[in-house]
Amino acid sequence: MATTTITGYTDKVSVAPGAEISFHISVENADSAHVEIVRLIHGDEHPDGPGFIEEVIASSVAGDHPVKKQFVDVGNAVVVDDPADYLALTGPLTIHAYIFPTTPNKGRQVLLGRFSLTESAGYALGINGEGRLTFWVGDGSDTDEITSQVPLMHHTWYFVSASFDPRSGKALLHQEAVVGPYNGRLGKVAPFDHRSSVEQKLRIKPKSATTPFMWGAASNSAPIRGSYKDFTYNGKIDRSGVFDRALTIDEMKAVHAGQHLSPGPLVNWDTAEGYGPDGIDDLVRDTGPNALHGRGVQRPVRAMTGYNWSGKHDDWRVAP
């Protein structure tokens, strides 16, 4: 016989008489549960004590209630609000970002992209199971990818970028470390070459996924669970963007150097925007022409040190 387990929490730690409180309950192997409100008088069941003592409190919620198993996504992500589907790209595109992978070898992870595992469609820049930077596309039935020659080092900042032109099939993938005296695990004296630039022809053209563009996750679904986030990323992501054209390696390096390209990016997310004396919210602001802001889901941590941290300031309000 299967074991019935109950997990739950309330939306408030405590309430005053007459106030409302919500109970969020997940139950496995049962479809109903008997509910009562009790006053816990003594919860210690030690034999030398008075034992477990509770008092049932009459309430309107007492009785049997329907329950079910409820699923919770692991980790967090940034979901981009894009009602006009600017990022449903099936033509030439480029993605770039500054990343700080904490555990690059934990399995496949998505950095940025609009990819559905259920549909096997879309595109994503991420990390493969061997800890290497990877860009992949899906056409609705198959996927193809381009992979870096050099694995990513944990706790190290990188500028990473991928471009793809489905007309020619040409894909480019570029990474280079952004190593300073304070911003990561390694200093400039470490004898490690993080650079890699790869060119490859992909076999397929991307089909647009029906899921949103996300930072740090891909979309997946299961019959009972429904939709959920998968391939979640462990690490930091700083400024990033998307072009609706395929940049060359030299143009990618120009973006890293802070040069403004023309035509400019379709999206330019600036993680330093929005800070104030009271902190920062869950909105990752797009300073590009379409205002495709990202919305943090399950509270991704903000106000972290970035790729350009000099070690001079430890207060994000001084140098966001």
C-alpha positions as CSV (number, residue, x, y, z in Angstrom):
1,M,0.0,0.0,0.0
2,A,1.4,3.4,-1.0
3,T,2.3,5.8,1.8
4,T,0.3,9.0,1.9
5,T,2.4,12.1,2.4
6,I,1.3,15.6,3.1
7,T,3.4,18.7,2.5
8,G,2.2,22.3,3.0
9,Y,2.7,25.8,4.1
10,T,0.8,29.0,4.9
11,D,1.0,32.3,3.2
12,K,1.5,34.0,6.6
13,V,3.6,33.1,9.7
14,S,0.9,34.3,12.1
15,V,-2.5,36.0,12.0
16,A,-4.8,38.0,14.3
17,P,-8.4,37.0,15.1
18,G,-10.6,37.7,12.1
19,A,-7.7,37.8,9.6
20,E,-7.4,35.5,6.6
21,I,-4.7,32.9,6.1
22,S,-4.2,30.5,3.1
23,F,-3.0,26.9,3.4
24,H,-1.2,25.5,0.3
25,I,-1.3,21.7,0.5
26,S,0.2,19.0,-1.6
27,V,-0.8,15.3,-0.9
28,E,0.5,12.2,-2.6
29,N,-1.6,9.0,-2.9
30,A,-4.9,10.5,-1.7
31,D,-7.6,12.6,-3.2
32,S,-9.2,14.0,0.1
33,A,-8.0,15.0,3.5
34,H,-9.7,15.8,6.8
35,V,-8.9,19.3,8.0
36,E,-9.2,20.7,11.5
37,I,-7.8,23.8,13.3
38,V,-6.1,22.9,16.5
39,R,-4.4,24.6,19.4
40,L,-1.1,22.9,20.0
41,I,-0.6,22.8,23.8
42,H,2.3,20.4,24.1
43,G,4.1,18.8,21.1
44,D,6.9,16.9,22.8
45,E,6.2,13.2,23.0
46,H,9.1,12.4,25.4
47,P,7.9,9.7,27.9
48,D,9.0,11.8,30.8
49,G,6.8,14.7,29.8
50,P,3.0,15.1,29.6
51,G,2.9,13.9,26.1
52,F,1.2,15.3,23.0
53,I,-1.7,17.6,23.8
54,E,-3.8,19.5,21.4
55,E,-7.2,21.1,21.5
56,V,-9.6,21.2,18.5
57,I,-10.9,24.6,17.6
58,A,-14.3,24.9,16.0
59,S,-14.0,26.5,12.5
60,S,-15.8,26.8,9.2
61,V,-13.0,24.9,7.4
62,A,-13.3,21.7,9.4
63,G,-14.2,18.7,7.4
64,D,-13.1,16.7,4.3
65,H,-11.5,18.6,1.4
66,P,-10.3,17.5,-2.0
67,V,-6.5,17.5,-2.3
68,K,-4.0,16.5,-5.0
69,K,-0.2,16.4,-5.6
70,Q,1.1,19.8,-6.5
71,F,4.4,20.3,-8.3
72,V,7.0,23.0,-7.6
73,D,9.7,24.0,-10.1
74,V,13.2,23.7,-8.8
75,G,15.4,26.8,-9.1
76,N,14.4,30.1,-10.7
77,A,14.4,31.8,-14.0
78,V,13.7,35.1,-15.8
79,V,10.7,35.0,-18.2
80,V,10.6,37.6,-20.9
81,D,7.3,39.3,-21.6
82,D,7.1,39.3,-25.4
83,P,3.5,39.6,-26.6
84,A,4.5,40.5,-30.1
85,D,6.8,37.5,-30.4
86,Y,9.9,39.5,-31.4
87,L,12.0,36.6,-30.0
88,A,10.2,33.8,-31.9
89,L,13.2,33.9,-34.2
90,T,13.5,31.4,-37.1
91,G,15.8,33.6,-39.2
92,P,19.3,34.8,-38.5
93,L,20.1,35.5,-34.9
94,T,22.8,36.2,-32.3
95,I,22.7,35.7,-28.5
96,H,25.3,37.1,-26.2
97,A,25.8,37.3,-22.4
98,Y,28.2,37.5,-19.6
99,I,28.0,34.4,-17.5
100,F,29.5,33.0,-14.3
101,P,28.8,29.2,-14.1
102,T,28.9,27.8,-10.6
103,T,28.5,24.2,-11.5
104,P,29.1,23.8,-15.3
105,N,29.4,20.0,-15.0
106,K,26.0,19.4,-13.3
107,G,24.3,18.5,-16.6
108,R,22.7,20.3,-19.5
109,Q,21.7,23.9,-18.6
110,V,20.1,26.7,-20.5
111,L,21.6,30.2,-20.3
112,L,19.3,32.1,-22.6
113,G,16.8,31.0,-25.2
114,R,13.4,30.2,-26.4
115,F,13.4,26.4,-26.4
116,S,10.7,23.8,-25.7
117,L,11.8,20.2,-24.9
118,T,8.2,19.0,-25.4
119,E,8.1,20.5,-28.9
120,S,11.8,19.9,-29.6
121,A,11.7,23.4,-31.1
122,G,13.4,26.8,-30.8
123,Y,16.9,27.8,-29.9
124,A,19.1,28.2,-26.9
125,L,22.5,29.1,-25.7
126,G,23.6,26.8,-22.8
127,I,26.0,24.3,-21.4
128,N,26.1,20.7,-22.4
129,G,26.6,17.6,-20.1
130,E,30.4,17.9,-20.4
131,G,30.5,21.5,-19.1
132,R,31.0,23.1,-22.6
133,L,29.3,26.1,-24.0
134,T,26.7,25.0,-26.6
135,F,24.2,26.5,-28.9
136,W,21.4,24.3,-30.2
137,V,18.3,24.6,-32.4
138,G,15.2,22.4,-32.8
139,D,13.0,22.0,-35.9
140,G,10.1,20.2,-34.1
141,S,11.4,16.7,-34.5
142,D,15.2,16.9,-34.2
143,T,18.0,19.1,-32.8
144,D,21.5,20.0,-33.8
145,E,24.2,21.9,-32.0
146,I,27.6,23.6,-32.0
147,T,29.9,23.1,-29.0
148,S,32.9,24.9,-27.7
149,Q,36.4,23.3,-27.8
150,V,37.2,24.4,-24.3
151,P,35.2,23.5,-21.2
152,L,33.9,26.3,-18.9
153,M,35.7,26.9,-15.6
154,H,33.5,27.2,-12.5
155,H,33.3,30.5,-10.7
156,T,34.8,32.4,-13.7
157,W,33.2,35.2,-15.7
158,Y,32.9,34.7,-19.5
159,F,31.6,36.7,-22.4
160,V,29.8,34.1,-24.6
161,S,28.0,34.5,-27.9
162,A,26.4,32.4,-30.6
163,S,25.1,33.3,-34.0
164,F,23.2,31.3,-36.6
165,D,22.1,31.9,-40.1
166,P,19.6,29.2,-41.2
167,R,19.8,30.2,-44.8
168,S,23.4,29.0,-45.0
169,G,23.3,26.8,-41.9
170,K,26.4,28.5,-40.6
171,A,26.7,28.7,-36.8
172,L,29.4,30.5,-34.8
173,L,30.2,30.1,-31.1
174,H,32.6,32.3,-29.2
175,Q,33.7,32.4,-25.6
176,E,36.4,34.3,-23.7
177,A,37.1,34.7,-20.0
178,V,36.7,38.1,-18.3
179,V,39.2,37.6,-15.6
180,G,40.0,40.4,-13.1
181,P,41.8,40.5,-9.7
182,Y,38.5,40.3,-7.8
183,N,35.6,39.1,-9.9
184,G,36.2,35.3,-9.9
185,R,38.0,32.2,-8.6
186,L,41.0,32.7,-10.9
187,G,43.3,35.7,-11.3
188,K,45.1,36.9,-14.4
189,V,48.2,34.9,-13.4
190,A,46.4,31.6,-13.7
191,P,47.9,29.8,-16.8
192,F,44.6,28.9,-18.4
193,D,43.4,29.7,-21.9
194,H,39.6,30.1,-21.8
195,R,39.1,31.3,-25.4
196,S,37.3,29.3,-28.1
197,S,35.8,30.3,-31.4
198,V,34.1,27.6,-33.5
199,E,32.3,27.5,-36.8
200,Q,30.0,24.7,-37.9
201,K,27.2,24.1,-40.3
202,L,24.0,22.9,-38.6
203,R,21.7,20.4,-40.4
204,I,18.4,21.9,-39.5
205,K,16.5,25.2,-39.3
206,P,14.8,26.2,-36.1
207,K,11.0,26.0,-35.7
208,S,9.5,28.6,-33.4
209,A,8.7,27.3,-29.9
210,T,5.4,28.3,-28.4
211,T,7.0,28.9,-25.0
212,P,8.5,32.2,-23.8
213,F,12.1,33.3,-24.0
214,M,13.8,32.5,-20.7
215,W,17.0,33.1,-18.8
216,G,18.2,30.0,-17.0
217,A,15.7,27.4,-18.1
218,A,14.0,25.6,-21.0
219,S,10.3,24.7,-21.1
220,N,9.1,21.1,-20.6
221,S,5.9,19.3,-19.8
222,A,4.5,16.0,-18.5
223,P,1.0,14.5,-18.6
224,I,0.3,14.8,-14.8
225,R,2.6,17.7,-13.9
226,G,1.9,20.0,-16.8
227,S,4.4,22.6,-17.9
228,Y,7.6,23.1,-15.9
229,K,11.1,24.5,-16.2
230,D,13.9,22.2,-17.1
231,F,17.7,22.4,-17.8
232,T,17.9,25.0,-15.1
233,Y,21.2,27.0,-14.8
234,N,23.3,27.3,-11.7
235,G,25.3,30.5,-11.8
236,K,25.1,34.2,-12.6
237,I,24.1,36.0,-15.8
238,D,25.0,39.7,-16.3
239,R,24.3,42.0,-19.2
240,S,23.0,40.2,-22.3
241,G,21.2,40.7,-25.6
242,V,19.8,39.3,-28.8
243,F,20.3,40.5,-32.4
244,D,18.0,39.5,-35.3
245,R,21.0,39.0,-37.5
246,A,24.0,36.7,-37.5
247,L,27.1,38.5,-36.1
248,T,30.6,37.6,-37.1
249,I,33.2,36.7,-34.5
250,D,34.8,40.1,-34.9
251,E,31.4,41.7,-34.3
252,M,30.9,39.6,-31.2
253,K,34.2,40.8,-29.9
254,A,33.1,44.4,-30.6
255,V,30.0,43.9,-28.5
256,H,32.3,42.6,-25.7
257,A,34.5,45.7,-26.1
258,G,31.4,48.0,-25.6
259,Q,31.1,49.1,-29.2
260,H,27.7,50.0,-30.6
261,L,26.9,48.1,-33.8
262,S,24.5,49.2,-36.5
263,P,21.9,47.8,-36.9
264,G,21.7,47.5,-33.1
265,P,20.4,44.7,-30.9
266,L,16.8,43.6,-30.9
267,V,17.0,43.3,-27.1
268,N,19.6,44.7,-24.7
269,W,19.1,43.6,-21.1
270,D,21.0,45.8,-18.6
271,T,21.1,44.1,-15.2
272,A,22.3,47.3,-13.6
273,E,19.1,49.2,-14.5
274,G,16.5,49.7,-11.8
275,Y,18.6,49.9,-8.7
276,G,17.6,52.5,-6.1
277,P,18.1,53.3,-2.4
278,D,15.5,50.6,-1.5
279,G,17.0,47.9,-3.6
280,I,16.0,46.2,-6.8
281,D,12.8,44.4,-7.9
282,D,12.4,41.3,-10.0
283,L,12.3,43.1,-13.4
284,V,15.3,42.8,-15.7
285,R,15.1,45.8,-17.9
286,D,15.5,45.9,-21.7
287,T,17.1,49.2,-22.8
288,G,16.6,48.2,-26.5
289,P,13.9,49.5,-28.8
290,N,11.2,47.0,-27.8
291,A,11.2,47.1,-24.0
292,L,11.2,43.3,-23.7
293,H,11.7,43.2,-19.9
294,G,12.3,40.0,-18.1
295,R,10.3,39.0,-15.0
296,G,12.0,37.0,-12.3
297,V,10.2,33.8,-11.3
298,Q,10.9,32.3,-7.9
299,R,13.0,35.2,-6.9
300,P,16.4,35.0,-8.7
301,V,19.0,36.7,-6.5
302,R,19.8,40.3,-7.5
303,A,22.5,42.8,-6.4
304,M,25.3,40.3,-7.0
305,T,28.8,41.2,-8.1
306,G,29.1,41.3,-11.9
307,Y,31.8,40.6,-14.5
308,N,33.1,44.2,-14.2
309,W,33.4,44.3,-10.4
310,S,36.7,46.0,-9.4
311,G,36.6,45.1,-5.7
312,K,36.4,48.7,-4.8
313,H,32.8,48.9,-3.8
314,D,30.8,46.4,-1.6
315,D,27.6,48.4,-1.7
316,W,25.6,47.9,-4.9
317,R,23.9,51.3,-4.3
318,V,27.3,53.0,-5.0
319,A,28.1,51.1,-8.1
320,P,25.2,49.0,-9.4
